[in-house]
Amino acid sequence: MAAAVWLQSYVSSFFFIFAATFIAFSGLLLLVRWRPWCNCSVCRAYLSSTWTAEFDNLCDWYAHLLRQSPTGTVQIHVLGNTITANPDNVEYMLKTNFDNFPKGKPFSTILGDLLGHGIFNVDGEAWRFQRKMASLELGSASLRSYAFRIVSGEVHHRLLPLLAFVSDPSGDNTVELQDVFRRFAFDTVCKISFGLDPGCLELSLPMSEFAMAFDRASTLLARRGATIAPLVWKLKRFLNVGSERELRRSIRRVNVLADEVIRQRRVLGSASGHDLLSRFMSSVEDDRYLRDIVISFLLAGRDTVASSLTSVFFLLSQHPKVVAAIRDEVAAVTKGKDENDEVPTYEQLKGMHYVTAVLHESLRLYPPVQFDSKFCLEDDVLPDGTMVTKNARVTYHPYAMGRMERIWGSDCFDFKPERWLRDGLFTPEGLFKYPVFQAGLRVCLGKEMALMEMKAVIVSVVPRFDIEVINGGRSPHFTPGLTATITGGLSVRVHRRTATACE
């Protein structure tokens, strides 16, 4: 009897505490939504979401605000965030006064549950150690050769046969291309980084549990970063409710599978491995640290490549003259080699200047990482005169920068690969004007490897297939995430070109 009374009392207390917490939480949300201490038009539009009446994506609204700003900088007070598309400010943050604009503890807290102490989530000595290790490995000729062999094999033996199967006239010729590229990039990054083959590029197979959990965790972490009151998600995490409960579940799956990657690599032996993980394992014994490195490799090597390739083919479907020019260049550089041959060589890829221009122009309009945030250590003044206070968030916005007339001219919205060519040769722009691969001390170490992988896909697919985007006239709508992902994917029809057409 006493036990029953105790149990009833315990249950009543639990529900009372739960109800009180729910009411307090609801009140906090209401207070946050109608935050009374900032009533400027920008903050009102953000809080009420009225910007959605005119813009499909938050990044497009930010780009609009930045174009209207005389300095190319705006402040979203309710987020405590200064957003800039001014190249001088970008250079100041990433080079001139680099030490005053680290990733910062707030950023590390937001992403720490997934990225841990990986290179994208740390500052100081931890960042320097990982960057030094990665720089030595990614810069080696042996790794470049190893990576190119893997990419060539994946393109020739899996991607092209898959597209050929889809293009069979007896079928409906349709496929979701973003999903294909995510599978392709997941396979290649796992082979290059871990020496393991998940075999995702088989459409009859479901996407791996690892990949799905990683996707969901990325989306939920992006929502953390967009909230105007960090206390909300921290309270939800403490109570293990709602989106934070789902996030914890996804990260648990990621951790289990990342640990399995490390275990398998140890079983196979790291001494003889050419992959990146094997090289790190020779210097790092802490499996938790290795797990963070594994996640960082995946974020860098899968999501960004898949996002970039999806954007390229979205744009190519709207510009047949660009497609024709790519085919002409590939034919000229490869001297009309038979389409059943392997992927063009590494040196041939380097010599395809127009293809390089196409890729950079696509990345200008649709960078895979649309913005990047730092946190100001001490009060500072940006070159355009904007004051930023200690612990304030400062964000540079490559997506908006690609749409700034003052940076790229009156045709900034046009897809125009020729802007990158001088006398037929590819000529890069300054990194602070074009920070798609970051710039300064944090410039992307995997840039050349990523460009090689994407060019290998473009020059192999475009001469062999016509890719028609279904409902291609619409502007893409992006799902919130750490990298740009088109909501609903990119559905296309695939038609194989005849031998005559390929000549």
VOGU-3710 file (C-alpha; in Angstrom, 3 decimals, decimal comma):
1> maaavwlqsy> 0,000/0,000/0,000  2,771/2,372/0,959  4,584/1,553/-2,280  1,477/2,384/-4,297  1,094/5,737/-2,516  4,769/6,504/-3,099  4,475/5,611/-6,788  1,365/7,799/-7,181  3,154/10,689/-5,469  6,214/10,187/-7,677
11> vssfffifaa> 4,152/10,158/-10,903  2,184/13,250/-9,813  5,406/15,106/-9,024  6,870/14,108/-12,378  3,898/15,392/-14,329  3,816/18,603/-12,261  7,473/19,280/-13,015  6,940/18,403/-16,687  3,905/20,716/-16,929  5,705/23,564/-15,189
21> tfiafsglll> 8,729/23,138/-17,450  6,511/23,052/-20,553  4,704/26,242/-19,521  7,975/28,011/-18,746  9,440/26,822/-22,024  6,384/28,001/-23,973  6,558/31,375/-22,271  10,226/31,648/-23,159  9,471/30,880/-26,795  6,766/33,534/-26,839
31> lvrwrpwcnc> 9,115/36,068/-25,282  11,822/35,181/-27,791  9,444/35,477/-30,747  8,258/38,946/-29,744  11,552/40,115/-28,353  10,747/43,688/-27,336  14,224/45,183/-27,205  14,776/45,442/-30,973  12,095/46,837/-33,265  14,079/47,602/-36,406
41> svcraylsst> 12,561/46,542/-39,736  15,162/43,827/-40,355  14,664/42,168/-36,964  10,877/42,416/-37,272  11,042/40,725/-40,674  13,274/37,977/-39,301  11,126/37,302/-36,229  7,820/37,350/-38,102  9,227/35,557/-41,190  7,604/38,195/-43,441
51> wtaefdnlcd> 10,689/37,981/-45,662  9,303/34,656/-46,960  6,609/36,548/-48,895  9,267/37,708/-51,350  12,154/35,251/-50,981  12,266/31,451/-51,067  15,530/31,219/-49,144  16,975/33,042/-46,160  20,252/33,371/-48,050  18,467/35,273/-50,842
61> wyahllrqsp> 16,949/37,703/-48,328  20,370/38,274/-46,769  21,833/38,865/-50,242  19,084/41,435/-50,901  19,841/43,258/-47,631  23,578/43,253/-48,342  23,086/44,679/-51,853  21,011/47,498/-50,363  23,625/48,299/-47,715  26,110/51,034/-48,740
71> tgtvqihvlg> 28,914/49,138/-46,980  27,836/45,621/-47,957  27,319/44,849/-44,257  24,154/44,466/-42,174  23,441/43,675/-38,530  20,741/41,251/-37,375  20,406/42,473/-33,801  18,164/39,686/-32,527  20,819/37,179/-33,592  23,725/39,279/-32,364
81> ntitanpdnv> 25,154/38,760/-35,837  26,990/41,108/-38,195  26,792/39,794/-41,775  29,116/41,075/-44,482  29,676/40,687/-48,213  32,496/43,220/-48,285  35,807/41,703/-49,525  37,832/44,127/-47,379  36,039/42,886/-44,273  36,580/39,271/-45,315
91> eymlktnfdn> 40,306/39,860/-45,713  40,434/41,601/-42,333  38,703/38,664/-40,607  40,558/35,847/-42,341  44,020/37,372/-42,664  44,800/40,856/-41,332  43,363/40,370/-37,840  42,905/36,601/-37,966  43,573/36,000/-34,255  40,662/38,243/-33,234
101> fpkgkpfsti> 38,148/36,216/-35,273  38,383/32,545/-34,260  35,612/29,987/-34,644  34,931/30,756/-31,018  33,354/28,881/-28,141  29,712/29,634/-29,145  30,275/28,029/-32,554  32,097/25,057/-31,016  29,223/24,590/-28,576  26,623/24,558/-31,348
111> lgdllghgif> 28,440/21,950/-33,447  30,462/20,201/-30,764  28,058/17,290/-30,260  28,729/16,186/-33,852  32,113/17,626/-34,850  33,764/17,301/-31,445  37,377/18,497/-31,673  37,639/18,075/-35,437  39,474/20,659/-37,523  36,296/22,595/-38,434
121> nvdgeawrfq> 35,318/23,120/-34,814  38,524/24,081/-33,012  40,996/26,921/-32,686  44,514/27,240/-31,302  46,896/24,302/-31,010  44,288/21,626/-31,787  43,520/23,371/-35,091  47,200/23,901/-35,913  48,050/20,226/-35,284  45,253/18,889/-37,497
131> rkmaslelgs> 45,897/21,449/-40,208  49,613/20,655/-40,253  48,907/16,922/-40,519  46,267/17,405/-43,197  48,470/19,829/-45,120  51,354/17,366/-45,252  49,124/14,544/-46,453  46,857/16,432/-48,859  49,857/18,086/-50,454  51,653/14,832/-51,195
141> aslrsyafri> 51,889/13,556/-54,767  51,233/9,990/-53,589  47,867/10,927/-52,039  46,828/12,938/-55,108  47,612/9,933/-57,290  45,766/7,597/-54,913  42,713/9,897/-54,821  42,635/10,280/-58,608  42,698/6,498/-59,112  39,762/6,116/-56,724
151> vsgevhhrll> 37,716/8,896/-58,342  38,444/7,588/-61,844  37,398/4,086/-60,857  34,219/5,268/-59,149  33,243/7,359/-62,182  34,080/4,728/-64,786  32,844/1,592/-63,032  29,857/2,913/-61,073  28,606/6,403/-61,966  28,640/6,062/-65,755
161> pllafvsdps> 27,081/2,552/-65,772  24,371/3,791/-63,409  23,506/6,709/-65,702  23,591/4,389/-68,714  21,108/2,105/-66,967  18,827/5,046/-66,115  18,967/6,284/-69,717  17,670/2,968/-71,090  14,754/3,860/-73,435  12,664/1,049/-71,976
171> gdntvelqdv> 12,538/2,892/-68,632  11,286/6,318/-67,632  14,830/7,814/-67,744  14,365/9,711/-64,475  16,591/9,805/-61,413  17,143/12,089/-58,435  20,571/13,496/-59,295  21,346/15,085/-55,927  20,903/11,669/-54,311  23,189/10,101/-56,928
181> frrfafdtvc> 25,923/12,638/-56,248  25,595/12,263/-52,482  26,035/8,510/-52,865  28,951/8,984/-55,270  30,697/11,467/-52,976  30,085/9,275/-49,911  31,713/6,303/-51,627  34,726/8,294/-52,792  35,347/10,081/-49,492  35,122/6,782/-47,592
191> kisfgldpgc> 37,629/5,164/-49,960  40,041/8,109/-49,964  39,736/8,956/-46,282  39,215/5,547/-44,663  40,184/2,913/-47,215  36,679/1,414/-46,979  33,997/0,987/-49,648  30,378/1,457/-48,466  29,033/0,765/-51,980  26,320/3,450/-51,770
201> lelslpmsef> 26,227/4,069/-55,517  23,778/1,242/-56,014  20,303/2,771/-56,277  18,740/-0,560/-55,363  20,351/-0,206/-51,937  19,127/2,242/-49,290  21,439/5,069/-48,359  23,658/3,896/-45,505  22,448/4,400/-41,957  25,580/6,454/-41,314
211> amafdrastl> 24,807/8,872/-44,153  21,168/9,327/-43,159  22,029/9,942/-39,502  24,748/12,388/-40,538  22,296/14,289/-42,774  19,717/14,579/-40,029  22,274/15,705/-37,455  23,566/18,396/-39,851  20,059/19,778/-40,391  19,264/19,906/-36,677
221> larrgatiap> 22,586/21,566/-35,846  21,894/24,230/-38,484  18,645/24,999/-36,665  20,628/25,486/-33,477  22,757/28,089/-35,208  19,708/29,956/-36,530  17,920/30,297/-33,202  17,827/33,727/-31,596  17,957/32,277/-28,078  20,583/29,534/-27,511
231> lvwklkrfln> 19,013/28,910/-24,110  16,060/27,284/-25,907  18,015/24,456/-27,528  20,239/24,081/-24,469  17,157/23,599/-22,280  15,730/21,096/-24,762  19,040/19,249/-24,753  19,087/19,189/-20,947  15,538/17,798/-20,877  16,252/15,523/-23,852
241> vgserelrrs> 13,062/16,532/-25,666  11,970/17,474/-29,186  14,604/18,152/-31,819  17,440/17,742/-29,324  16,308/14,223/-28,513  16,263/13,420/-32,221  19,693/15,009/-32,619  21,130/12,934/-29,786  19,730/9,787/-31,393  21,254/10,666/-34,786
251> irrvnvlade> 24,651/11,501/-33,312  24,635/8,233/-31,368  24,230/6,362/-34,675  27,008/8,424/-36,259  29,331/7,681/-33,341  28,672/3,938/-33,456  29,395/3,774/-37,160  32,420/6,083/-36,969  33,857/3,836/-34,268  33,253/0,873/-36,563
261> virqrrvlgs> 35,174/2,631/-39,348  38,135/3,065/-36,997  37,875/-0,546/-35,777  37,842/-1,916/-39,319  40,796/0,235/-40,265  42,729/-1,115/-37,286  41,854/-4,690/-38,273  43,080/-4,078/-41,812  46,192/-2,390/-40,459  47,078/1,256/-40,830
271> asghdllsrf> 50,746/0,800/-41,717  50,035/-0,290/-45,282  47,068/2,021/-45,908  47,244/4,963/-48,301  44,038/6,526/-46,976  44,006/9,654/-44,783  42,753/7,889/-41,664  45,642/5,412/-41,749  48,077/8,292/-41,938  46,475/10,050/-38,969
281> mssveddryl> 46,361/6,811/-36,959  50,142/6,614/-37,090  50,258/9,822/-34,998  46,989/9,705/-33,002  46,050/6,922/-30,574  42,936/8,469/-29,011  39,929/6,874/-30,742  37,645/9,718/-29,681  39,944/12,189/-31,398  40,086/9,929/-34,471
291> rdivisflla> 36,276/9,817/-34,490  36,184/13,630/-34,673  38,644/13,540/-37,556  36,494/10,955/-39,376  33,420/13,205/-39,096  35,394/16,206/-40,349  36,561/14,276/-43,417  32,981/13,319/-44,198  31,692/16,865/-43,872  34,462/18,210/-46,097
301> grdtvasslt> 34,521/15,477/-48,698  30,918/14,402/-49,175  28,425/17,219/-48,633  30,388/19,966/-50,365  31,203/17,898/-53,465  27,639/16,594/-53,826  26,168/20,077/-53,396  28,558/21,572/-55,953  27,939/18,902/-58,582  24,177/19,219/-58,170
311> svffllsqhp> 24,401/22,971/-58,788  26,625/22,525/-61,844  24,153/20,225/-63,598  21,216/22,403/-62,546  22,869/25,340/-64,343  24,070/23,327/-67,347  20,508/22,202/-68,042  19,635/25,862/-68,631  22,672/26,710/-70,785  23,054/24,400/-73,820
321> kvvaairdev> 25,804/26,586/-75,327  27,948/26,000/-72,249  27,310/22,255/-72,526  28,412/22,349/-76,190  31,582/24,258/-75,275  32,451/21,680/-72,586  32,044/18,868/-75,108  34,251/20,681/-77,607  37,010/21,202/-75,048  36,892/17,598/-73,807
331> aavtkgkden> 37,111/16,328/-77,385  40,022/18,662/-78,165  42,048/17,810/-75,041  41,427/14,056/-75,210  41,808/14,078/-79,000  38,492/12,334/-79,525  39,338/9,223/-77,487  36,634/6,556/-77,477  33,960/7,136/-74,833  34,575/3,623/-73,478
341> devptyeqlk> 38,077/4,668/-72,405  38,888/5,599/-68,850  38,329/9,067/-67,358  40,743/11,684/-68,797  44,109/11,790/-67,060  44,968/14,153/-64,227  47,107/16,260/-66,561  44,298/16,419/-69,125  41,885/17,640/-66,459  44,322/20,416/-65,536
351> gmhyvtavlh> 44,431/21,486/-69,173  40,655/21,934/-69,474  40,435/25,670/-68,781  36,824/26,129/-69,872  35,612/23,289/-67,645  37,508/24,875/-64,742  35,805/28,192/-65,502  32,376/26,518/-65,595  32,961/24,947/-62,206  34,156/28,181/-60,590
361> eslrlyppvq> 31,252/30,127/-62,058  28,782/27,599/-60,686  30,444/27,805/-57,261  30,211/31,606/-57,405  26,433/31,444/-57,751  25,825/28,362/-55,596  28,628/27,855/-53,062  28,169/24,653/-51,046  28,865/26,565/-47,814  26,715/29,664/-48,137
371> fdskfcledd> 28,090/31,501/-45,095  30,755/31,113/-42,428  30,742/32,636/-38,952  33,481/33,734/-36,565  33,288/35,284/-33,101  35,060/38,497/-32,181  37,462/38,098/-29,229  37,808/41,817/-28,486  35,973/44,981/-29,590  36,955/45,763/-33,167
381> vlpdgtmvtk> 36,155/47,949/-36,167  35,896/46,399/-39,629  37,478/48,201/-42,604  34,063/49,509/-43,727  33,615/51,244/-40,345  31,266/48,687/-38,786  31,851/48,295/-35,056  31,723/44,784/-33,605  31,772/44,113/-29,898  33,509/41,434/-27,889
391> narvtyhpya> 31,888/37,984/-28,298  29,747/39,200/-31,226  29,148/36,869/-34,139  30,528/38,040/-37,493  29,535/36,209/-40,678  30,893/36,546/-44,184  28,477/35,388/-46,869  29,920/33,854/-50,093  26,420/33,224/-51,494  25,577/36,925/-51,244
401> mgrmeriwgs> 29,031/37,977/-52,459  28,434/36,101/-55,722  25,357/38,294/-56,263  26,919/41,691/-55,576  27,040/44,035/-58,561  29,813/46,062/-56,938  32,005/42,915/-56,891  31,099/41,103/-60,135  29,467/43,780/-62,293  25,976/44,282/-63,665
411> dcfdfkperw> 25,837/40,695/-64,970  26,453/39,204/-61,514  23,257/37,118/-61,690  24,226/35,599/-65,042  25,933/32,226/-65,412  28,913/33,317/-67,475  32,009/31,052/-67,398  33,822/33,426/-69,756  34,351/35,892/-66,902  37,061/33,521/-65,618
421> lrdglftpeg> 39,007/33,301/-68,895  41,795/35,517/-70,206  42,874/34,640/-73,750  41,325/31,220/-73,266  43,206/30,499/-70,032  41,539/30,160/-66,665  42,430/33,098/-64,414  41,401/32,873/-60,745  40,012/35,791/-58,771  41,271/36,894/-55,359
431> lfkypvfqag> 40,175/34,605/-52,535  38,748/37,450/-50,447  36,503/38,426/-53,342  35,647/34,755/-53,879  35,883/33,002/-50,479  34,125/29,814/-51,629  37,127/27,831/-50,376  37,644/30,201/-47,452  40,827/32,301/-47,563  43,817/33,357/-45,509
441> lrvclgkema> 45,116/30,932/-42,894  41,994/28,739/-43,045  41,925/28,328/-46,825  40,594/24,890/-47,781  43,381/22,303/-47,925  41,286/19,917/-50,005  40,475/22,465/-52,695  42,526/20,911/-55,497  41,352/17,392/-54,696  37,703/18,518/-54,683
451> lmemkavivs> 38,110/20,371/-57,995  39,738/17,300/-59,524  36,864/15,075/-58,392  34,172/17,407/-59,700  35,920/17,999/-63,025  36,318/14,242/-63,488  32,544/13,865/-63,154  31,703/16,770/-65,469  34,044/15,760/-68,309  32,887/12,141/-68,100
461> vvprfdievi> 29,137/12,726/-67,890  28,556/15,722/-70,175  29,991/14,193/-73,402  28,045/10,961/-72,900  24,644/12,103/-71,626  22,041/14,833/-71,969  20,774/15,762/-68,512  17,366/17,454/-68,471  16,191/18,910/-65,174  12,484/18,372/-64,582
471> nggrsphftp> 10,870/21,732/-63,789  14,287/23,264/-64,425  13,006/26,819/-64,690  12,483/27,119/-60,951  15,072/28,593/-58,625  16,303/26,048/-56,074  14,856/26,035/-52,569  17,453/25,095/-49,963  16,984/23,001/-46,838  18,674/24,485/-43,731
481> gltatitggl> 21,916/22,614/-43,107  25,682/22,940/-42,763  25,922/22,764/-46,560  23,514/23,777/-49,313  21,020/21,024/-50,119  18,123/21,442/-52,563  14,815/20,645/-50,883  13,250/17,638/-52,563  16,394/16,933/-54,567  17,024/17,478/-58,275
491> svrvhrrtat> 14,914/15,197/-60,483  16,294/14,790/-63,997  15,776/12,826/-67,186  18,884/11,157/-68,564  19,340/10,509/-72,283  22,385/8,751/-73,663  23,938/10,497/-76,625  24,526/8,502/-79,798  28,020/7,671/-80,977  27,643/10,190/-83,800
501> ace> 26,591/12,932/-81,442  29,575/12,259/-79,199  32,047/12,729/-82,032
//
